[in-house]
């Protein structure tokens, strides 16, 4: 299995606070990127594609200095100030079999990732049903065990609604369909879309199931208060 980590964005809402790309943000003294690579080692995913853009030299130098037991391939997104669809598009050739897709700005405990690794399950999205929607979160709608929609301010008649953590698992067929969708959206010059905006097209074609991570520690880091929340979570005994 391969992991694709999207870490190209500017993170402009935090740039004045941290001065670093978000994947190099330290929580309890450890960078997010180190946490990702450590968690991937734990589940024996040693083939990593890291999409970089903003401050890419700093990320590459840092990653090269880590004692990661696998292989990291760096993929540049030169249009990192546009939508994250272009980061995933640049990594499209890596979507060639069983793959993990991971936002690069999430603090998480390793079990969040471990729950995606059940070999008997297919295409998966990690979600937290305890999250409340403020309009910022990407919310997922599930009916009869199948993910049907993902968007902000989600409304509809669903059995389960939860927030997407930003971690996904694709099988080979889903990768093939996603590549086709990405190519179509880029041909239409939809450069300012987030990669999350194209996943509902994939959900219409391929069955995706939810992986519930309620009660596990995680937080997507977009604002300064998210750093404080992550620090608090990191210092809670497991």
Buried (B, 14 or more C-beta within 10 A) or exposed (E): BBBBBBBBBBBEEBBEEBEBBBBBBBBEEEBBBBBBBBBBBEBEBBBBBBBBBBBBEBBBEBBEEEEBEBEBEBBBBEBBBBBBBBBBBBBBEBBEEBBBBBBBBBBBBBBBBBBBBEEEEBBBBBBBBEBEBEEEBBBBBBEEEBBBBBBBEBEEEBEBBBBBBBBBBBBEEBBBBBBBBBEEBBEEEBEEBBBBBBBBBBBEEBEBBBBBBEEBBBBBBBEEEBBEBBBEBBEEEE
